[in-house]
Amino acid sequence: MNRRPSASDLGKVTGHYVQSMGWRSINLHTHISLVNKYVYFEVPKAGCGTMKSTLGGLEASRFSDSLVEQIQDNPHNRKLATPFVKPYQLPPAELEDVLTSRKLQRFAVVREPASRLLSGWLEKITQGLQQSEPIFEILKEQGRAPERPQDISFADFIDVVTALPSRQQDPHWRRQTDQIGFGLIKFNSLIHLEDLEESWDQLGKLTSTPDLKEAFFCRKATNAASHMNEHYTPELLTKVVKAYAADYEAFGYAVPRLG
C-alpha cells in the first residue's frame, strides 16, 4: 500500500495533496470506483463505517455475496482485500485524472468538529486504543501524564491535539479540510453526517446506484453529539472552535450551544 511513485511523476493536484497529507494517508482514505465513476474521500469519525460498509457492499457485489457480507461486517479491517481501487494501484497520470476530471463524482461526509472530536476521545482514548499512545507520550514529556493512556482527560486530549498541525494529527481528529484536500480537490458534494439519513437519494446519484440504501446500506452509528454537555465546558468548546475554524467555515457549521 505504500508503493510510492516519484514526486516528479505526480500530477499537480496529486503532488500537493501527497505533500500535505502523506502518501500513506491518501492510500488509506481515498476509495475509488472506476466502474461506478466516483471517489469517496474518507473522514474518520464522520460516518466512515457506514460509508465504507455501504459503498464497499456496492463494489463487492460484483464479486460475490460472501464478499459483500465480509466487507459490511468488517469495514475497517485493513487486512481484508478492498473492493475499491486505491491510489497506489493507478499510474500517476490516471490518478491525477481521478482527482481532477469531471468524469468522476467526488464526495465526502463531514461532521460538526466538536462532536467528532468528542467521538474520537470516547472511542479511541477512553478505551486505551493505539491512537491514545502518542498523546500519552506527549503528556509524559510535559510531565502531566495520567497513570494509563485510557485515563487521559478530555481536557488534556483537547490541549494536545489542537496544538498539533494536521499532518501530525491522527486521522480520527485531523482537521477535515486538510484530510480531504479541501480547496485543492473539487468536490461534487460534501454531505453533513447529521444529514446523512436524508441524503441517500443524493448518494445514489453520485454512485450511479439509485437503490443504494435499499440494496447495500449498513449502519454503523455513533452518538457523541448527545453527550456534548457531559464533557464540554465553554472554555474547551472555544478552544476547539478556534483550532478547527477552517472546518466550521468550509462546511457551514454553526458553533454548537451547550446547555
N, C-alpha and C positions, 0 to 999 in steps of 0.2 A: 504494500500500500504506500510505501514511502519512496518508490522509484521516482527520482526527481529529474525532470528534464533540465537542460542547460538554461540558465536565466536568459541568455541571449536568444534562445529559440522561442521563448514565450511571447505571446501577443501583448499588446499594450495593457489591456484591461486585466488579463490573467496575471501579467507580471506585477502590476500594482497590488492586486488582491493577494497574491502569494507573499509579496514583500510585507504587507501589513499584518496578515493573519497566519502565515506559515503554510507550507505545503501539506503537512500532516493534517492540520485542522480542516483545510479545504477539502481534502480527500474524504475525511470522516463525515463532513456535514453537508456535502453537496451531492444530491441524489438526482440522477439524470435518467430520463426515459426518452430514448431516441425513437421508440415505437409510438408512444403517445405524445411525443413532442412537448415535453415540459421539463423544467428543472425546479425541484423543491430545495430551498435553502433552509437547512435545519437550524432552529434556535432552541438549544436545550432549555428545558423548563418552560417551554411555550407550546404545549401540546404535541411535543415531538413523538411521544409514544403513540398517541392516537394517529398522528400523520404517518409515521413510518409503518405502523401496522396496517393502516388502511391503504396507503399507496403501495406498500410492499405487497399486500394481498393482491392488489390490481396487477402489479408487474409479475408476481409469482404465478398468477392464474394461467399464464401462457405455458407453464411447465407442468404443474400437477396440483391437485387438491391438497396433497400432503405437504407440499412446499408452502402453500398458502397458510395452512394451519401452523406450520413451523415458524414462519415469519411473524404471524399475528400473535403467537404465544410468546415469542422472544424478540421483539422489535429492536432491542438494544444490544443483542448478542453480536459482538463484532467478529466472533469466530465462525459464525454461520456464513455460508455463501450468500451474498446480497443479490437480489434480483435486479438491482439498479446498475446502470453504467456509472462508474466512478471516474473522476477526472484523470487519474493516473493511467487509465486504460485508453485514453484518446491521444492522438498526435496533437502537438501544441496548436497547430492551425485549426484543427477541428474543435478543440476545447475553447479557443478564443471565439469561434463561431457560436458555440453553445452559449457562451456568456454574453454575447452581444447581438446575435441575429434575431430578426423578427420571426424566424421560422419556428422558434420555440417559445412557450409561455414560461415566464419565470415568476415565482411567487414564494412567499414565506408567511409563517404565522408568528406574530409578535405578541408581547404580553406587557401589561402595565408593570413598569420596572420594580416598584416596591414590593408588590405581591410575588413577583418572580424571584426576587432576592430572598424573601422570606421562605418561599418554597424550596429554594436551594439549601438554605440553612437547615430547615426541618428534615429534608431527606438525606442530605449528604453529610452534614456536620453532626447533628444530634445522634445519628446512628454510627458515627465514627468511621465512615467510609473513607476510601483512599483520598478523596478530594479534601478531606479535613487536614491531612498531614502537612501540606505546605503552609497552611495558615497557622497550624500548631508550631511549626518551626520558626516562623516569623515572630510569633508571640514569645517563644523561648528566647530568641535573640533580644527581644525587647524587655525580657525579664518579667513578663506578666502572663506566662502560660499557666493554664489550669493543670490539674493532675493528669487528665486524659484528653485526647482530641475531642471526644464526644461531649466534653464539659465546656467547650468554648461557648461563651455567651453570645447572644445575638448582637449585643453592642460591640464586643471585641471583633466579631466577624465582620460587621459593617466597617469598623475602623480600618481593618486590614484590606479588605477587598476594594473599598472605594479609593484607597490611596494608590492602588496598582494601575499601571497603564493596561489597556485592553489586551495587548499581546501577552502580558504576564498573568492575566486573569484566567481562571478556569472557565471553560465554555459555558458552564452552568450558571455563571453570573457575569460573564463577559458582556460588555456594552453591546446591545443588539445591533446598533447601526454599524459597528465595526465588524461584528460577527458575519453579517450578510453582505458587507461591502456596499452599504447604502451610500448613494451619491456616485458610486463607481459602476455598479450594476444597475441596469434599467429594468425595473420590475413591472410586470403586468398587474400584479395585485399584492398588497400587503394586508393580510387578514388579522384582525384582532382576535386573540384567543377567546376573549369574552363574547365575541360574536360568532364563534365557530359553529355553534349549533344551527345558526340561521344562514350559514354560508356554504352549505353542501351543494346547492344548485350551482353556485359560482365555481366551486372546486370541480364539479362535474364538467363544466365548460372548459376550465383551464386544463383538465386532463383528458379531454375528449371522451369522457365517460359519463353520460347523463345520469346513469343509475349508480354512481359511485358509492353513495352512502348505503343504499339498499343492498348492494352486492358485496361490498368489502369492508364496510365500516367496522372498526374495532375500537371501543372507547377505553382510554387509559386516563382516568380522571385524576385531577389534583384539586385541593380545596383550600389552598393557602389564603386566598382572599378573605375567607370567612374568619381567619384568625388574626387579622391585622391589628385589632385593638388589644389583643393579648400580648403582643410583642413590640409594637412600635410606640415610641414616645414622640412628641412633636419634634424634639431635637434630632432623634435618629431619622425621622422621615425627612427633615430638612437636609440632612447630610446626604441621604440617598438621592433626593431630587436634584441637588447640586451636582453630584457625581455622575448622574445619568441624565443630565439635562438634554443631551442630544437625542436620546431615545424619546423623552417626553415631547420634544419639539417635532422630531421627524415623523412620529407615528400619531400625533394628535391626541395624546393622553392628557387628561386633567390630573392634577395632583389629588390623590385620594384624601378624603376627610376622615379624621379619626373621631371616635365617639359616637 
